[in-house]
Each structure stands twice: as structure tokens, then as C-alpha cells.
Amino acid sequence: MPAFPKAAHEAVRDERLRANLRHATHTIRDKRARAVAELDDWAALREAGKRIKDMTLRHLDTYLLQLEESVTAAGGTVHWAADAAEANRIVTELVRATGRTEVVKVKSMATQEIGLNEHLEAEGIAAYETDLAELIVQLGEDRPSHILVPAIHRNRGEIRDIFREKMGSWGRPAPEGLSDTPAELAEAARLHLREKFLRAEVGISGANFMVAETGTLVVVESEGNGRMCLTLPETLISVVGIEKVVPTWQDLEVFLQTLPRSSTAERMNPYTSMWTGTTDGDGPSTFHLVLLDNGRTDALADEVGRQALRCIRCSACLNVCPVYERAGGHAYGSVYPGPIGAILTPQLRGTASEIDASLPYASSLCGACYEVCPVAIDIPEVLVHLRERVADEGGKGHRLERAAIKASTWVLDHPGALATGERLASAARKALPKRLPGPGARQWTEHRDLPELPAEPFRDWWRKNRP
């Protein structure tokens, strides 16, 4: 992926994309505002969620060990994965141990983060997405562009065409004469997926929360596909980021109020699935939990940046962000787009690459994301913090900037040189360009006029008029 400015420059030229995003984000955020306004104690819930997350992160080692003990006692098996490669290897070995070559998946940001589907495919294992939006993305050989609605960049006509052209090669084909009405599209997906659910022996999921005191995992969703994946297969493998743990059931109560309203603008999720280990005769007989680090420990060590780990993946920040609305999710080059992706991705992956170094600048710093965040992540604060880190690490643009600042400091420390420079600039003012050269400077002056230089420097005017 190119750096964000280049990718965004291409994205804003796509009028259909901008129309799809504008319609979807405005609709979701307006509904969310009404749902949140129903709660008189929303501010208190927001503060409670922030404090629970901060307290948990401060004692993350303790709660993760408690979680492991609880899951094991309930009949599950816990695996620890330091990075994406280790997580992919663990999951692949667990699937192979079952003798199966197909798995069904619940929507999971963690498995997208590690590229699990691609890894399984390379190992001869087919992974079928069952969330409607994820199914659209997979059939269209596309990439997710939103945390909650991965296919938000597609309209109904595009989805109909994808179903007609691609469903048959993945399983049950789309019905003849399929239209673009939501009911028909949903029914086509339901019929296509039902065969997958009934045949699958292995399910793969993530989790929205993990309760340390009982070893319970929680998935919230709106379609019911998650419950099918969590209950029908014989083997269930859950890949979950270590930051998703909460200490107690009482803590979970707070997030089950704030997450639905912030994400889907619902008072509660239509499907809230919880499971604790295994139970004879009910649900999967084998359960594996893969706890994923993949850069989270490094983020935890940053006292400013660690607040990004509070994120409960509601996507409210994306729906109010003027930059995301115009550029779309693909420009961020990550499975975590929008404002939260701009601070989370550089911490998980580092800022060595061009795309990751550009993400902290993919924001207007307007603060709308902070205002809607249900766990009060101060995204603008972290963006500025990460910009300082990128600048300290250098890079072509920052080296030039540092040289310019050093030269300016010398000139300002030598009044004679400054006066000479001012006189030369005034004498040559008519010959100076209206636009500055160089990529960064050219972008700055593309839509701004440089201030006109006066006919004489101020100090010369002062000597003449104030002797």
C-alpha cells in the first residue's frame, strides 16, 4: 500500500465511493446519536468503561493468567501467540488435527489482522466468512473498509452483481433473477451460508470480550451467523487480542450497554452469545482459545498510546470522521481504518513503513472521534504523540524539516543576517513564485496563496518613520 496521502488522493476521486460512504456514515451516526440520547447516564457509563479498561490494562498480566486458569478449568485449552506467524501456525495445526479442510468463521478483526484466511488457503484449508458484509467482501475478492460494516463502500447494485457472479464458485449459487432489494439479497446469502453451517466441523471466531473470573467469551452480532458458527461445529477455535479481557461479569454489564448503541445504534444486540469452555451434549466438544499479542505489549508500554487498547471496536469514530468519510477505509492500508486505525495500527506494526508512518497524519484533529468514543479514547492526543515519534525517527521529509529549522535558528540568532535576508526578499518580491516547490510545500500552497512580501522590511520602515 502507498502512504495515506497518495491512497486518499485516489480514493476521493471515486464519486460512487464517496456517495456510498456519505449515505452510510450519516445514517449510522444519526441513529447512534438518538440511541445514546435515550440514556441519562451515558456520560457515567462512558467514564466507567474508561476506568474499567484502564484498570484492566494496568494489571493485564494478572487477569490473563486468571482467564487461562478459568478457561482450562471449564474444559478449554489456551494457547499464547506472540505474533501473527505464531497464531496462524497454531490455528493451522489445530484445524489439521481435526482432519478437516473447511472452516466457517465468525466476523473477527483479529483474524483479519493476522491474515488467517490467506494463511489457511495457502495450507489447503478453505475458510468461509459467514457475516453478510464479510461474505460480500470475500466473494468480491475485496478488502474490508469499515470495522462494523466491512462492505460499506458497496451499494446494493454492486452486491447483487457480486452474488450473481461469484456465489456459484463458492457453493450454492444465487437465485435466478436476483434483484437488489435487501430482502432478496439477505435470503440469497442465507441459503448460500446454510449449507456451510450444516456441513462445517470446525468454527473460528474472535470475541468482543473475555471474562477473567469465569473464562467466559462473548460475541455480539446482529445476524445470527455467529451463533451458528459457535454452536454447530464440533471444534471451536477463538483468536482474541489480549486486551479484550475484562475482570468480572459486573464489568461486562457496562460494555453491553455502550457497545450496541455506539456501533449499530441498537439498545442491545439481537444476538449476544456467551460460552464457557465445553459442556457435554451442548455446543462444540473441543474449544481452543488463542490469545494474541502481535504488538499489543509494545503498545501497552507507551503511557500515552496505550489508551488505544481500550477500544471495543464500535466504529463510532469512523462514522463521524470527515477524513474517513471522504477517503474511505482502504486508504488506511489496514484492517483497522479510520481514526482508531490511525493510532492503533502504527503501534501494532510500528512506523517503519511509508504507510504506517503516514497514518498519524490522516486526521484533521477536529476531535469528533473523541467526543463519540464510548471509552473516551483521546484519539487526537495519541495522533499528536505518534507524529512526534515519526518525526523523531527521521525520514526524508523530516530530515529536510529539521535542516530548515536548524537554518532558521541560525538566522534568527544573527540579526544582521536576518536583516540582509529581509531586504533581499523585498527587493525580489515580484519575482518570487506563488507556489512553493517540493512535494510537501507544493501540497500546502496548492489551495493557499503565499502572503505578499512588503516593499520594504519592517525594521527599515521603523527607522524611517520612528527615528
LUMLUM-670548 format. One record per residue (C-alpha): residue in three letters; z negated, x negated, y negated. Coordinates in steps of 0.1 Angstrom, whole numbers, plus 2048, in hexadecimal, padded with zeros to 3 digits. Each point is the difference from the previous one (the first is absolute). Example, Ala and Ser with C-alpha at 12.3 -4.5 7.8 and 13.67 -1.06 7.14 Angstrom:
<nodes>
ALA7B278582D;SER8077F27DE;
</nodes>
This chain:
<nodes>
MET800800800;PRO8077F47DC;ALA7E57FF7E6;PHE7F58227F3;PRO8127FF7DE;LYS8227FA812;ALA7F981B81B;ALA7F48197E5;HIS81E7F97EA;GLU81780B81D;ALA7EA81E809;VAL7FF8107DD;ARG826802801;ASP7FE81881E;GLU8008227EE;ARG7FA814821;LEU7E27EA809;ARG7F18057DD;ALA805826802;ASN7F0802823;LEU7E27EB7F5;ARG7FB8127DF;HIS800822811;ALA7E97F681D;THR7E67EB7EC;HIS7FD81A7E4;THR7FB81C81A;ILE7E67ED814;ARG7EC7F47E2;ASP7FF8227EF;LYS7F3810820;ARG7E67E4804;ALA7F48067DC;ARG7F9825808;ALA7EF7F8821;VAL7E97E67F0;ALA7F88177E3;GLU7F0818819;LEU7E37E9807;ASP7E57FD7E5;ASP7F27E1811;TRP8217ED803;ALA7F37E37EA;ALA7E17FD815;LEU814800821;ARG8177E57F1;GLU7E27EB7F7;ALA7F0806822;GLY8207F5812;LYS8027E07EB;ARG7DB7F7808;ILE804807825;LYS81F7EA802;ASP7F07E47EC;MET7E0800814;THR814800820;LEU8167E37F5;ARG7E17EC7F7;HIS7F3804823;LEU821803812;ASP7F77E781C;THR7E1815809;TYR813821801;LEU81D7F2814;LEU7E97F281B;GLN7EE822801;LEU821811803;GLU80A7EA81D;GLU7E0807812;SER8038257FB;VAL82580280B;THR7F87EB81F;ALA7E2815809;ALA81781F7FE;GLY8197F2819;GLY8197EF7E9;THR80B7DC7FE;VAL8007ED7DF;HIS8197E47F8;TRP7FF7E97E1;ALA8217F67EF;ALA7FF7E57E6;ASP8248067F5;ALA820815807;ALA80C7E981C;GLU7E0803813;ALA7FE8267FB;ASN82480480C;ARG7F97EA81E;ILE7E181480A;VAL8128227FD;THR81E7F4813;GLU7EA7F381D;LEU7ED821801;VAL820814802;ARG80E7EA81B;ALA7E0804814;THR808825803;GLY8227FA80E;ARG8108167E5;THR81D7F87E9;GLU7FB81C7E7;VAL7E58097E7;VAL7FA81C7E7;LYS7F17F77DF;VAL7EA8117E6;LYS8097F77DC;SER7EF7DE7FA;MET8027E97E2;ALA7EF7E4814;THR81B80081B;GLN81B8007E5;GLU7EE7E37EF;ILE8027EA81F;GLY82380B80A;LEU7F580E821;ASN81E817807;GLU8187E37FB;HIS7EB7E9816;LEU7FE81A81C;GLU8258067FE;ALA8067DA805;GLU7EA80281E;GLY81381D810;ILE7E881B7F6;ALA80C81F7ED;ALA7E880D7E5;TYR8068237F4;GLU7F280B7DE;THR7F3824801;ASP7F78077DC;LEU81C8147F1;ALA8067E87E2;GLU7FD7E2817;LEU81980F818;ILE8188047E3;VAL7FC7DC7F6;GLN8047F4824;LEU81F815808;GLY80F7F57DF;GLU7FA7DB808;ASP7EE8007DE;ARG7E07F37F2;PRO7E18147F4;SER7FE8047DA;HIS7DF8137FC;ILE7DE7FD810;LEU7FC825807;VAL82480C801;PRO8157E380D;ALA8218137FC;ILE7F880C7DC;HIS8217EF7F5;ARG814818816;ASN80A8237F7;ARG80681D819;GLY8257FB802;GLU7FC7DB809;ILE7E680981A;ARG81781A810;ASP81C7E6802;ILE7E97E6810;PHE7F481A81A;ARG82380A809;GLU80D7DD803;LYS7E37ED810;MET7E9818814;GLY81780081F;SER7FE7DB805;TRP7DA8017FF;GLY7FA81E816;ARG8068257FC;PRO81D8057E7;ALA7FD8167E1;PRO80A825805;GLU8248097F9;GLY80680C7DC;LEU7DF7F27F3;SER7FB8087DC;ASP7EA7EF7E5;THR7E681B7FF;PRO7DD7F2805;ALA7F881881D;GLU8207F6814;LEU7FA7DB7F9;ALA7DC80380C;GLU80A81381F;ALA81A7E6809;ALA7E67E57FD;ARG7E7814814;LEU81880581D;HIS80B7DC7FF;LEU7DC7F3801;ARG7F2818819;GLU8137EE81C;LYS7F17DF7F4;PHE7DD80E801;LEU80280E822;ARG8107E1810;ALA7EB7E57EF;GLU7E47EE813;VAL7F67E97E3;GLY7F78097DC;ILE7FC7E97E3;SER7ED8097E1;GLY7EE7F37E2;ALA7E18107F1;ASN7F580C7DD;PHE7DC7F8808;MET7EA7F181A;VAL7DB80A802;ALA7EA7E280A;GLU7E281380C;THR81381481B;GLY8207ED805;THR81481F7F5;LEU8237FC7F3;VAL80F81A7E8;VAL8258097F9;VAL80881A7E5;GLU82380F7FF;SER8138207F8;GLU81980681C;GLY7ED7FE821;ASN8167E480E;GLY7E27E87FD;ARG7EB817816;MET81C80181A;CYS8017DA801;LEU7DA7FC801;THR7FA81981D;LEU81E801817;PRO8067DB80B;GLU7EC7EF81A;THR7FB7E17EB;LEU7F87FF7DB;ILE8037E07EB;SER7F38017DC;VAL8097E47E8;VAL7E88027E2;GLY7F97EA7E2;ILE7DC7F3800;GLU7FA8107DD;LYS80382380E;VAL7DC80080E;VAL7E58167F1;PRO7DB7FE80A;THR7F7824808;TRP80C823805;GLN7F080A7DF;ASP8167E67EF;LEU81E810810;GLU7F78217F0;VAL8097F27DD;PHE8237F480A;LEU809820812;GLN7FC8117DF;THR8127E77EA;LEU81D7F4816;PRO811822807;ARG7FF80B7DB;SER80D7DE7F4;SER81C7FD81A;THR80E822809;ALA7ED8157E6;GLU7F081381C;ARG7DB80A802;MET8007F2823;ASN8197F2818;PRO810819818;TYR7F87E781C;THR7E27E9801;SER7FE7EF821;MET7E27EC80B;TRP7FA7ED821;THR7E57EB80D;GLY8097E981D;THR80C81381F;THR7F4820812;ASP808809824;GLY81981C802;ASP8068027DA;GLY8197EB7ED;PRO80B7DC809;SER7EE7EF81C;THR8057DE7F1;PHE7F97F77DB;HIS8067DF7EF;LEU7F77F87DB;VAL8117E37F0;LEU7ED7F57E1;LEU8197F07E8;ASP7F77E57E6;ASN8237F47F4;GLY7F47F37DE;ARG7E38187FA;THR7E57E6804;ASP8127EB7E5;ALA80181F7E9;LEU7DB806807;ALA7F87DD7F3;ASP80F8097DD;GLU7E48117EC;VAL81A8117E9;GLY81C807819;ARG7EA80C81D;GLN7FE8237F0;ALA82380680D;LEU7F0802823;ARG7EF8217F5;CYS822811802;ILE80181F816;ARG8268027FF;CYS8028217ED;SER81E7F57EB;ALA7F48127E0;CYS8077E07EC;LEU82580180B;ASN8048237F4;VAL7F57F97DC;CYS80F7DD7FC;PRO81E8007E7;VAL80D7E0810;TYR80080D824;GLU8108217F5;ARG81E7ED7F2;ALA8027E3818;GLY7F7810821;GLY7EC7F181D;HIS81B7E880E;ALA7FF7EA7E2;TYR7DD7F4808;GLY80C7F0820;SER7E180B813;VAL7F381D815;TYR7E78047E4;PRO81480A7E1;GLY7F580C7DE;PRO7E17F47ED;ILE7EA7FB81F;GLY81B7EC810;ALA8047EA7E1;ILE7DC7F5805;LEU7FB802826;THR8207F080C;PRO7FC7DF7EC;GLN7DD7FD80E;LEU809806824;ARG8207EB7FF;GLY7F87E77E5;THR8167F97E1;ALA8167E480E;SER820815802;GLU81480C7E3;ILE7FA825808;ASP7DB7FD804;ALA7FC7EB7E1;SER81281B7EC;LEU7EC81E80C;PRO7E27FC7E8;TYR8198047E4;ALA80E82080E;SER7EB8167E9;SER7FD80B7DC;LEU7DA7FD802;CYS7FE8247F3;GLY7E1807816;ALA80C82280E;CYS7FB7F2823;TYR7DB7F87F9;GLU7FA8237F2;VAL80C812820;CYS7F27E881A;PRO7E6812815;VAL7ED7E0806;ALA8037F27DC;ILE8157E1807;ASP8067F07DE;ILE8247F7808;PRO8087F37DD;GLU7E37E8802;VAL80C7F2821;LEU8247FE7F4;VAL7F67EA7E3;HIS7EA7EC817;LEU81D7FA818;ARG8177F77E3;GLU7E87E47F6;ARG8017F4824;VAL826800801;ALA8017ED7DE;ASP7E77E680D;GLU8157FA81F;GLY81E7F77EA;GLY824808807;LYS81F7FB7EA;GLY7F981A7E6;HIS7DB7F77FD;ARG8087DB7FD;LEU8178077E3;GLU7E58167F1;ARG7E67E6804;ALA8177E67F0;ALA8078177E3;ILE7DB8067FA;LYS7F97DB801;ALA81B7F97E6;SER7F481C7EA;THR7DC7F3802;TRP80C7DD7F4;VAL8148107E3;LEU7E38157F5;ASP7E97E2801;HIS8187ED7E8;PRO8048147DF;GLY81B7E97F3;ALA81680681F;LEU7FA8267FE;ALA80B8017DB;THR81F7EC808;GLY80981781C;GLU7FB81F7EB;ARG8177F27E5;LEU81B7F8819;ALA7FD823810;SER8038117DE;ALA81E7EA7F6;ALA812808820;ARG7F5825803;LYS82380F7FC;ALA80D7EA81D;LEU7E4809818;PRO80A81881D;LYS7F4824803;ARG7F87FB825;LEU7ED7E480F;PRO80F7EB81D;GLY7F17FD823;PRO7F981B81A;GLY7DD80A7F5;ALA8067FE7DB;ARG822811803;GLN7EF81E811;TRP7E68027E5;THR8198017E3;GLU81A816812;HIS7F081F7F1;ARG7ED7F07E3;ASP80C7F07E0;LEU7F17DE7F7;PRO7EE8027DF;GLU8147F37E3;LEU7F57DF7F1;PRO7F77FF7DB;ALA8157ED7E7;GLU7E37E77FB;PRO7E07F9813;PHE7E08117F5;ARG7EF7DF7F6;ASP81E7F77E9;TRP7FE8237F1;TRP7DB7FC7FB;ARG8037DF7EE;LYS81B80F7E9;ASN7EE8217F8;ARG7DB7F6802;PRO7FE7DE7F0;
</nodes>
